[in-house]
Amino acid sequence: MSPPVVGVVGASARAAVGSLLRAGFAAWAVDLFADRDLRRTTPCARCPADDYPDALPRLADAFPPGPVLYTGGLENRPDVVRELAARRPLWGNPPEVLEQVRDPFRLTAALSEAGFRAPRVLPSGPAPPGRWLRKPVHSAGGHGIRFAGPHDGPSAGHYLQEFVDGPAMSAVFASTGTKCVLLGVTEQLVGEPWLHAPPFRYTGSVGPPAIDRDLAGELALLGHRLTTTTGVRGVWGVDFISHDSRAWVVEVNPRYTASVEVLELGGRSAAFGDPAPFPLPARQVGKAIYFAPHRITFPAAGPWDADLAGEFDPWRLPAFADVPEPGEVIEPGSPVLTVFAEGSTPTECRSRLQSTAAELDNLFSREAPTGAEAGP
């Protein structure tokens, strides 16, 4: 019996589609971009930004029956997930799980009660002494996060989270029923100036880094406890800060995460299927999201052309991904495309990613508006 064709919906579907293809599934997709490299691998449709995400279930109806999974951002819209689940089998977490793990107050209390570390959280308002972050209740990828100030007013759409210093990291799990497996860990790139990203914005992943046995054991126990107490399932992740040799849980991402493909391409293992820990790879893999330093009209040709030619191999590490259409206008601060690199260490990966970003700076400098041509 052939495996089902699985749909992917969300802000960006390309990475999850690649993971499905590596696991032997066929796929279709609906996202905000329908980028060129996605369209060469699978049938897809573009959701207009003004209709996102409410139009996703309706646009998905144009594709054959079968299961659907969702990617980043939709964990904050259980109403859309509920509508998707009413129309198709859902690969991932239902609304009742989202409501548990995406509530920062419920999550922090549950983690603390179980003996895990988590930054303190408070309702929004003037920041108490110390360093605090002002975070949107419904946010993904670090969008809208900033340091809180003493004069901030209350907001029903925000909360305060204690700032904990240390490397930002992400753990990827796969859960089936009561079984949970830690697939791997990555370091996160956050608010990198060389990628022209706003502060606290997720800009990529590198990994897997070397972690000690105690931290690995703590993360494995954390995944098991969350699986049994909240019912979280499928491929999902936890963002944490590594501080004092412990994992300080920042948030749970109860869906496919952006760091999955880094672990897959490094270890040549597929996340979907029977969950098993990924082997330690011989190479480190990094991905970085390049943000527009100014308004860009995407050129007709560039170094990404090689990744759009020839037969597609889901196991080949591309140099570029999420490639827009020629002529597409990308506003300052918006993501342009994704770059990849490999190396023997995380530091080498970061260095190569930074070199590629510098090359893109040079390429896109020809697009920079000057003088009377400058836009608003």
N, C-alpha and C positions, 0 to 999 in steps of 0.2 A: 504494500500500500504506500503510495507516494505521500510525502509530508504535505501539510496544508500550506496554502498561500497565505502569508501573514501580512496584514496591513500595518503601517506605521503612521501615526499622526502626531503632530506637535509643531513647535516652532521650527525645529530642524530635524529632518528624518534621516539624513544621509548616513550618519554613523551607525544608527540602529539597523538600517537596511543592510549595511556591510556586515554587521554581526550576524544577522539572519542568513545571509548568503554564505558566510564562512561555516555556519552550522548545517548547511545543506537545504535550507528553506528557500522558497521563492517569495517575493514580496511585492507590494505596491505601497505608495506613500502619498500623503497630503501634508504639505508644510507651507511655510511662509515664502519659500525661495524657489523651489523646483530647479535647483542649480544644475548646471550642465553635466557634471559628473554623476549626479543622482539620476538624471534622465537617461543616461547611457546604460544604466544598470537595471532599471526597473520602471514600470509604468508609474506615473506620478501626476499630481495636480497641484496647482498653487492656490493657496487660500489668500484672498485679499486681506491686507493688514487691517482694514477697517472692519472686516467681518470675523477677525480672529479673536478667540477660538470658537465662537458660537456656531460658525458655519462648518466646522470640521465634520460633525456627524452627517450632515446633509451631503457634503462633497464626497464623503466616504461611500455613500450609497451608490455612486457611479461605478464602483469596483465590485468584483465577484464576491459572493458570500464567503465568509470565513472569519477567523479570529483577527483581533486588532490589538496592538499595544500602543502606548502613548509615551512621549518623551518629555523633556524638560518644559516646565511651565504649567502643564495641565494638572499637576498635583495640587495646584491652588484653585482648581475649578472642578470640584466634585460634581457639580451639576452637569457639566459637559461629559465627564467620565460616566456618569449615570446614564446619560442619553446614549453614549456609545455602547454601554453594556446592555441597554435595552434592545439594541439593533443587531449586535454581534457578540460572539463569545469574547470575553475580555482576557487578554494575556497581561496580567499585572494586578494592581491593587484596586479594590472597589472603593466607593466613596466612604464607607464607614471606617476603613483603615486609614485613608487620607485624613479624615477628621481627627483621628487620634494622634498620628505621628507628626502632623503639620501644625498642631497647636503647640506653640513654644512653651506655654505654661504647663500643660499636661505632660508634655514630653520631659521637660526638665525635672518636674516633680517625680515622675516615674523612674528616671535615670538615677536621681539622687537616692531615692528609696531603695533601689537595687544595688547601690554601692558604686555606681559609675560617676565619673566626673563630668560636670557640665557648667558652663558659665551661668551666673545668676541672671534672671530675667525680671523685668519690672514693667508695669504699664508705662506708656510714653508720658513725657512731661519733662520738667527741669531735671537735668542729670545730677545725681548725687555725687559726692566726692569720689575721685578715681577716674578711670577711663571707661567710657561706655559707648556702645554703638547704638545709633538710632536706625532700626531696621523696619522695612515694610512687612506687615503680617503676610501679605501675599506677594512674594518676590521670588525670583529664580536667577541664578547666575551672579548673585551679588548686586543686582540692579537696585539702585536707590538707597544703598547703605552709606552712612556717613557717621563721623564721630558726633555724639550728642553734646549739646551745650547747656549751660545753666539757665538759658532763657527760652529753651524749647517749650512750646505749649503742648497740652495733651492732644492726642490724635487717636481715634478709634482704629485707624489703619496702620498704626506703628506700635512698636514696643522697644524697650531698651534691653540690650544684652551686654553683660560685662565683657570688656575687652581682655582677652587672654593672649599673652605674647608667645610666639613660637611659630614653627613652620606649619603652614596650612596643608592638610593632607586629606586624602579621600580613601575610604575602604569600600571595596565592591564585594557584594554578597550575592549568592543565589540560594533561594529558599523554596522548598517544596514540602508543603504540609508542615510537619514539625522538624524537618531537617534543614539545617542552614550551613552553608560552606562559605568560608572566607576565600574569595577567588584571588584577591591581591590588593595591594596598596599603591597609591601614587602620590607624588608631591604635586601640589597645585601651583599654578602661576596665577597671581592675583594682582590686578591693578598695575601691571607692568608698564612703566613709561615708554619703554622701547617698542611697545605694541600700541601706544597711543590710547590706552584704556583708561576709563575713569577709575578713581580709587575704589578698591574692594571688588571690582568687577572680575569675574572668572575669565581668565585668558588662556588657559591651557593646562596640560598635565604632563608630567615626566615620571617615568618609572619602569619597573618597580624599584624603589630604594631599598637598601638594606635596613631591616628593622630587627630589634632584638626579640628574643623568644618571649619575654614577658609581655611586651606590647602586642605581639602577634596573638598570644593567648588571651589577653584582655579583649582584643577586637573579636576573636572567635566567640568568646563568651557573650560579648555584647550582641553580636548578630543572633546567636541562639536565643538570648533572653527577649530581644525585640520580636523575633519570629513567634515565640510561644505566647507572648503576652499581648501582642497587637495583631497577629495574624498576617504581618507583612510577608509578601511572597513574590516569586519571580526574581528578576535581576534588579538589584537596587543598591543604594549606597548610603554611606554616612560620611559627612564632612566633619573633620575634627582638627583640633590644634594639638600638636605634640608638645607637651609642656611638663617638665619635671618627670620625664620618662613615662608619662601617662597620657591617655587619649581623653581630651576634653571635647565632648561632643557638641558641635555647633548646631547641626541640623541633620535630619534624616531626609533623604531623597528617595521616596518610595516608588521609583521607576528607573528605567534604563538611564545610566549616567554617562556624561561625556568622557569619562576616563576609561570606560570599558574597552574601547578599541585600542587604547595604548597598551593595556595588558594583553589583549588578544594578539596584536601584531608583534609584540615582543616575545611572547611565549608560544606563539602558534597554537593557541588553544581557543576553543569557542565557548562563549558564555552560555549560550542557549543549548539545552539538552540536559543530560545527567550531570548535576553539579559535582565538580571535583576541583580541588585547589590547583591553580595554574602552576606549572613548573617554573623554577627560577630560570629566566632566559639568559642566553649568552650575550644579549645586547640590551641596552636601554633604549627606549623609544620616547620621543617627546612630540607633543602637538601644541601649537600656539595659534590663537585667533588674532589676526591682524586687523586693527580698527582704523578707520579712515582718519588721517590727520587733517584733512580738509575735504571739500566736496570733490569726489572723483567720478569721472565718466569712465567706466571700465573699458580698457582698450581691447581691440579686436584680436591681438596676439600678445603672447608673453611666455615666460618660462613655464607656465602651467600647461602649455599645449601638449607636451609629451605625456602628461597624465590623462589627456583626453583622446589619445590615439592608441591604436592597436587593440588587441583582445583584452577584455577586462579580467583581472585576477584579483579576487577579494583578499588574497593573502599577501599581495605585493604592497610594500609600504610606499605610498605616493609621496611626492615632494609637496604637492598642493592638493587641496580638496575644497569643496564648497565653492566652486568656481562660478561666478555670475555670468550672465549673458553679456556679450559685447554691447557697449552703449548704455548699460544700466547705470543710472546715477545713484551714487551712494553718498549719503550725507555725513558730515563730520561726526565722529564718535560712534558710527555704526559699524558693525562687523563687515569686513570686505571678503576675506577668505581665510582658510586654515592652512598652516604650513606644518610639515612634519620633518623630523630628523631622527637619526639614530647615532649611538655612540657607545663607548665602553663604560661610561660613567654618566650619572645625571648632570654633572657639571659640563661635560663635553656636549651632551644633548642641548643644554641651555645655550651654550656658546654657539652651536650651529644654528639653532633657531634664531638667535639674535643676529647672526650674520645674514640669514635670509631676510629678516625684517629690515635690515639696513639696505639690502638690495632692493626691496620693495619701496623703501623710502625714496631711493634714487630714481626708480622707475616711475613712481607716481608723482614725483616732483614736477615732471613735465605737465601734469594735469593741474598744478596749483594755480588758482586764480590770482591775477595780479592787476593792480591799477584799477581802471574803470570796469574791468571784467569781473571784479570780485563780487561774489554773491553776498546775500545778507548773512 
